[in-house]
Amino acid sequence: FPSHDTMGADLPYADEHLEQLLKRTSFENEWKNSRVFQVKFFDAISQILLQQHDYNKLETFAQEAIQLFKKKKWFDKSHHEIALKMHTYWVNALFKNGRYTQSLKAAEALKNEMEKFDRMLEDKYLIFYYNALIINYSVIDPVKAISLLEKLKDEKKIQAESFYFHFVLINLAILYYRDKNFEKSI
């Protein structure tokens, strides 16, 4: 994933058309230090990479974006959600690239981010954290994934949200089915 140092940008990106567009702009020096622009830039590029199913570039892009925002101390309470979003993309891209152990470590970084600012967005991102654990453990340790899902099934926060509860039940059924435990799967 080539860096974009020739324009002075702090974040690399993937789409050549977008690169040409940015080269023609007159605000090169201003946008690289603009947190607002970088947030919008991350959103746009990550969506392009998702649409292209280019998880290798998304992994690198999200990791570099996190590093940039940390370096510039741009993760604050008003930009807490972008921190969680970047971490979520990074976790999922690592998983899609088969880097399960690294994805689990990135999930712990996501959890640490969720705990900041009095856990103000924890309820919204909790499912992404649990999803990261479940998808990774379903590959490297299915028994641990089942154990986690059984525990989550009884959590009040999970039961309170219909979507979360069904997510747990469906994944539990799939893992029991893979394990040929058809009675529990049903």
C-alpha positions in Angstrom: 0.0 0.0 0.0 2.1 3.0 -1.2 2.4 6.0 1.0 1.3 9.3 -0.3 4.3 11.4 0.8 4.7 13.2 -2.5 1.5 15.2 -1.7 2.4 15.6 2.0 -0.6 13.6 3.0 -0.4 11.7 6.3 -2.7 8.9 5.3 -2.3 6.7 2.2 -5.2 5.7 0.1 -6.1 3.2 -2.7 -8.2 4.7 -5.4 -6.2 6.2 -8.4 -9.1 8.4 -9.5 -9.2 9.9 -6.0 -5.4 10.4 -6.0 -5.7 12.3 -9.3 -8.5 14.5 -7.9 -6.5 15.3 -4.8 -3.4 16.2 -6.8 -5.4 18.8 -8.6 -6.7 20.5 -5.4 -5.2 23.6 -4.0 -5.6 22.8 -0.4 -2.9 20.1 0.0 -1.1 21.8 2.8 -4.3 22.6 4.7 -6.0 19.2 4.6 -3.2 17.1 6.0 -3.6 18.8 9.3 -7.3 19.0 9.3 -8.9 16.4 11.6 -12.3 17.1 10.1 -11.0 16.4 6.6 -9.1 13.3 7.8 -12.2 11.9 9.4 -14.1 12.3 6.1 -11.2 11.0 4.2 -11.1 7.9 6.3 -14.8 7.3 5.9 -14.6 7.7 2.1 -11.5 5.6 1.5 -12.6 2.8 3.9 -16.0 2.6 2.1 -14.2 2.3 -1.3 -11.9 -0.4 0.1 -14.9 -2.3 1.6 -16.8 -2.1 -1.8 -13.7 -3.5 -3.5 -13.3 -6.2 -0.9 -9.7 -5.1 -0.6 -9.1 -6.1 3.0 -5.3 -6.0 2.8 -5.3 -2.3 2.0 -8.1 -1.7 4.5 -6.1 -3.4 7.2 -3.1 -1.2 6.5 -5.2 2.0 6.0 -7.1 1.6 9.2 -3.9 0.8 11.2 -2.1 3.8 9.8 -5.1 6.0 10.4 -5.2 4.9 14.0 -1.5 5.7 14.4 -1.9 9.1 12.8 -4.8 10.1 15.0 -3.0 8.9 18.1 0.2 10.8 17.1 -1.7 14.0 16.5 -3.8 13.4 19.7 -7.0 13.7 17.6 -8.9 11.0 19.5 -10.9 12.9 22.0 -14.4 12.8 23.4 -15.9 14.5 20.3 -14.1 12.1 18.0 -14.5 9.0 20.1 -16.8 7.3 17.5 -14.2 7.6 14.7 -11.7 5.9 17.0 -14.1 3.0 17.5 -15.0 2.8 13.9 -11.3 2.7 12.8 -10.6 0.0 15.3 -13.6 -2.0 14.2 -12.5 -1.9 10.5 -9.0 -2.9 11.5 -10.2 -5.8 13.6 -12.5 -7.1 10.8 -9.9 -6.6 8.0 -7.3 -8.6 10.1 -9.9 -11.4 10.4 -10.7 -11.3 6.6 -6.9 -11.6 6.0 -6.6 -14.6 8.2 -4.6 -12.9 10.9 -6.8 -14.3 13.7 -4.3 -13.7 16.6 -3.7 -10.1 15.5 -7.4 -9.6 15.1 -8.0 -10.7 18.7 -5.3 -8.3 19.9 -6.9 -5.5 17.8 -10.2 -6.5 19.4 -8.7 -5.9 22.8 -7.5 -2.4 21.6 -11.1 -1.8 20.5 -12.3 -2.8 24.0 -9.8 -0.4 25.6 -11.1 2.4 23.3 -14.7 1.5 24.3 -13.9 2.0 27.9 -12.8 5.6 27.4 -15.0 8.6 28.1 -17.1 6.9 30.7 -17.9 4.1 28.2 -20.2 6.5 26.4 -20.4 4.4 23.2 -19.9 1.0 24.7 -23.5 -0.1 24.2 -23.3 0.8 20.5 -19.9 -0.9 19.8 -20.3 -3.9 22.2 -21.6 -6.1 19.4 -18.6 -5.4 17.2 -16.3 -6.4 20.0 -18.2 -9.6 20.7 -18.4 -10.3 17.0 -14.6 -10.0 16.7 -14.1 -12.5 19.5 -16.7 -14.9 18.1 -15.5 -14.9 14.4 -11.9 -15.3 15.4 -12.5 -18.0 18.0 -14.9 -19.8 15.7 -11.9 -20.4 13.4 -9.0 -21.0 15.9 -10.9 -22.3 19.0 -14.6 -23.2 18.3 -15.1 -24.6 21.8 -14.1 -21.2 23.2 -16.4 -19.5 20.8 -19.3 -21.7 22.0 -18.4 -21.0 25.6 -18.4 -17.3 25.0 -21.8 -17.4 23.1 -23.3 -19.5 25.9 -22.2 -16.8 28.4 -23.4 -13.9 26.2 -26.8 -15.6 25.8 -27.4 -14.9 29.5 -26.1 -11.3 29.6 -28.8 -8.7 30.3 -27.4 -6.2 27.8 -27.5 -8.9 25.1 -31.0 -10.0 26.0 -32.2 -6.4 26.0 -31.4 -6.0 22.3 -33.3 -8.3 20.0 -30.7 -8.1 17.3 -27.8 -8.9 19.7 -29.7 -11.8 21.2 -30.5 -13.3 17.8 -26.9 -12.8 16.7 -25.8 -14.9 19.6 -28.4 -17.6 19.0 -27.7 -17.9 15.3 -23.9 -18.1 15.8 -24.4 -20.6 18.6 -26.6 -22.8 16.3 -24.1 -22.6 13.5 -21.2 -23.6 15.8 -23.1 -26.4 17.4 -24.1 -27.6 13.9 -20.4 -27.5 12.7 -19.6 -29.6 15.8 -22.3 -32.0 14.8 -24.2 -31.4 18.0 -27.5 -31.2 16.1 -29.7 -31.4 19.2 -28.1 -28.2 20.7 -28.0 -26.6 17.3 -31.8 -27.0 17.0 
